[in-house]
Amino acid sequence: MKTEDCFRIGSVIKTRGLKGELQAFIDFDEPEKLDFDALFLEVQGKLVPYFVESFKMPQKNTAFIYLEDVDHIDKATPLAKKDIYLPNKLKPKKKKGDFGLKDLLNFIAVDINEGELGEIIELQELPQQLIATVHYQGKEVLFPLNEAVIKGIDVVKGIVTVDLPEGLLEIYLD
C-alpha cells in the first residue's frame, strides 16, 4: 500500500502502560464515522499494516489503541511518533456542501494587506494545525490555516482570504 492510496487520521504519540497499548492523537474530523479493523503505520517511509484489537476514544482527539501481536511495551515503543493511515476506500464520503480546510488545496490565497499570495500548492497536516504552502515572489512561503488567519473563503471563485501574522512574509523574503 502506498501513501497516496491512504489518508492520514493521526499520529501515535507514545506508549501507555506495559502491555503494548498506544496513545494516539487523532486529528481526523469525525473519527466516529470510521469503521476499520486494520490500520497502517508509516515506518521508515513505508506503510506497515497492523490489525486492531481495540480502538477507544475516551476524549476528543485522543485514542488508546491495542494492536494484534503488540503485547508488550518493547514491541510498542518503536511505533511511537508514527503517522496512522487508513485505505482511501474507508474514507467517509462527503455530503454535498461539506467543506473542510483540506479542500483549500489549489485555492488562491489573498492576504488582506499584501494582496494575492498565490495558489496553495501543498497542505501539510501537523498535530494541532494545517500549514499551507504558496510560491510568493519566487520564494516558498508557509503559513498556518486556522480561524485566526482565515478571514473568508469563496468556494465558487476558489479564493481564501487570509490575514497573515505581522512579519511572517518578511521572514521568507529577507
C-alpha positions as CSV (number, residue, x, y, z in Angstrom):
1,M,0.0,0.0,0.0
2,K,1.3,3.5,-0.9
3,T,0.7,6.7,1.0
4,E,-1.3,8.2,-1.9
5,D,-3.7,5.2,-1.6
6,C,-4.4,6.1,2.0
7,F,-5.5,9.0,4.2
8,R,-3.9,10.1,7.5
9,I,-6.1,10.1,10.6
10,G,-3.5,11.0,13.2
11,S,-0.2,10.0,14.9
12,V,0.9,7.7,17.7
13,I,2.1,9.9,20.5
14,K,3.5,7.4,22.9
15,T,3.1,4.0,24.6
16,R,0.7,3.7,27.5
17,G,1.4,1.1,30.2
18,L,3.4,-2.1,29.9
19,K,1.0,-4.2,27.8
20,G,1.7,-2.6,24.4
21,E,-1.1,0.0,24.4
22,L,-0.5,3.0,22.2
23,Q,-1.8,6.6,22.8
24,A,-2.6,8.5,19.6
25,F,-3.6,12.0,18.6
26,I,-6.5,11.7,16.1
27,D,-6.9,14.9,14.1
28,F,-9.3,13.4,11.5
29,D,-12.7,15.1,11.5
30,E,-15.4,12.8,12.8
31,P,-13.4,9.7,13.6
32,E,-16.5,8.0,14.9
33,K,-17.6,7.6,11.3
34,L,-14.6,5.4,10.6
35,D,-15.1,1.6,10.6
36,F,-11.8,-0.4,10.4
37,D,-10.2,-3.5,11.8
38,A,-6.7,-2.7,10.5
39,L,-4.6,0.4,10.1
40,F,-1.2,1.3,8.6
41,L,1.7,3.0,10.4
42,E,4.4,4.8,8.5
43,V,7.6,3.1,9.4
44,Q,10.8,4.3,7.6
45,G,8.8,5.7,4.7
46,K,6.7,2.6,4.1
47,L,3.2,1.8,5.3
48,V,3.1,-1.3,7.6
49,P,-0.3,-2.9,8.3
50,Y,-1.5,-3.8,11.8
51,F,-4.7,-5.5,12.9
52,V,-6.5,-3.5,15.6
53,E,-7.6,-5.4,18.7
54,S,-9.1,-2.4,20.3
55,F,-9.6,1.3,19.5
56,K,-11.1,3.6,22.1
57,M,-11.5,7.4,22.1
58,P,-12.2,8.4,25.7
59,Q,-11.9,12.1,24.8
60,K,-11.8,14.3,21.7
61,N,-8.7,13.7,19.6
62,T,-7.2,11.0,22.0
63,A,-7.3,7.3,21.2
64,F,-6.0,4.3,23.0
65,I,-5.1,1.5,20.7
66,Y,-4.1,-2.1,21.1
67,L,-2.7,-3.8,18.0
68,E,-2.5,-7.5,17.4
69,D,0.9,-9.0,18.2
70,V,1.9,-5.8,20.0
71,D,1.5,-7.1,23.5
72,H,4.5,-5.5,25.4
73,I,6.0,-2.1,25.8
74,D,9.1,-3.2,24.0
75,K,7.1,-4.0,20.9
76,A,5.1,-0.8,21.2
77,T,7.9,1.7,21.8
78,P,9.2,1.6,18.1
79,L,5.7,2.6,17.0
80,A,5.7,5.9,18.9
81,K,5.8,9.1,16.8
82,K,4.4,7.3,13.7
83,D,1.6,8.6,11.5
84,I,-1.6,6.5,11.3
85,Y,-3.2,5.8,7.9
86,L,-6.3,4.1,6.6
87,P,-7.0,3.0,3.0
88,N,-8.9,5.6,0.9
89,K,-11.8,3.2,0.4
90,L,-12.6,3.6,4.1
91,K,-12.8,7.4,3.9
92,P,-16.3,8.6,4.6
93,K,-18.0,10.2,1.6
94,K,-18.5,13.9,1.8
95,K,-22.0,15.2,1.6
96,K,-22.7,17.9,-0.9
97,G,-21.9,21.2,0.8
98,D,-19.4,19.7,3.2
99,F,-16.2,21.7,3.1
100,G,-13.1,21.4,5.2
101,L,-9.7,23.1,5.4
102,K,-8.1,20.3,3.4
103,D,-10.3,21.3,0.5
104,L,-8.3,24.6,0.2
105,L,-5.6,22.9,-1.9
106,N,-5.3,24.8,-5.2
107,F,-7.2,27.8,-3.9
108,I,-5.7,31.2,-4.4
109,A,-4.5,32.8,-1.1
110,V,-5.1,36.5,-0.8
111,D,-3.7,38.4,2.2
112,I,-5.8,41.4,3.3
113,N,-2.6,43.6,3.5
114,E,-0.3,42.2,0.8
115,G,-2.8,41.1,-1.9
116,E,-2.6,37.9,-3.9
117,L,0.0,35.5,-2.5
118,G,-0.5,32.7,-5.0
119,E,-2.0,29.2,-5.3
120,I,-1.9,26.9,-2.3
121,I,0.3,24.2,-3.8
122,E,0.6,22.0,-0.7
123,L,-1.1,21.3,2.6
124,Q,0.9,19.8,5.5
125,E,-1.0,18.3,8.3
126,L,0.8,18.8,11.6
127,P,-0.6,17.9,15.0
128,Q,-2.8,20.8,16.1
129,Q,-2.9,22.7,12.7
130,L,-2.7,22.7,8.9
131,I,0.1,24.5,7.1
132,A,-0.4,25.9,3.6
133,T,2.4,26.4,1.1
134,V,2.4,29.1,-1.7
135,H,5.1,30.4,-4.1
136,Y,5.2,34.2,-3.4
137,Q,7.7,36.5,-5.1
138,G,9.9,33.5,-6.1
139,K,10.0,32.1,-2.6
140,E,8.2,29.2,-0.9
141,V,6.1,30.6,1.9
142,L,4.4,28.6,4.6
143,F,1.6,29.8,6.8
144,P,-1.0,28.3,9.2
145,L,-4.6,27.7,8.2
146,N,-6.7,28.4,11.3
147,E,-9.6,30.5,12.5
148,A,-7.3,33.4,13.4
149,V,-5.7,33.6,10.0
150,I,-8.6,32.8,7.6
151,K,-10.9,35.7,7.1
152,G,-13.0,34.4,4.3
153,I,-13.4,31.6,1.8
154,D,-15.0,32.0,-1.6
155,V,-15.6,28.4,-2.7
156,V,-17.1,29.4,-6.1
157,K,-14.1,31.6,-7.1
158,G,-11.5,29.3,-5.3
159,I,-10.2,32.1,-3.1
160,V,-9.2,32.1,0.5
161,T,-8.7,35.5,2.2
162,V,-6.1,35.4,5.0
163,D,-4.6,37.9,7.5
164,L,-1.1,36.6,8.0
165,P,0.7,37.3,11.2
166,E,2.7,40.5,11.1
167,G,6.3,39.9,9.9
168,L,5.7,36.4,8.6
169,L,6.2,37.2,4.9
170,E,9.4,39.2,5.7
171,I,10.9,36.1,7.2
172,Y,10.7,34.4,3.9
173,L,11.5,37.4,1.7
174,D,14.7,38.6,3.5
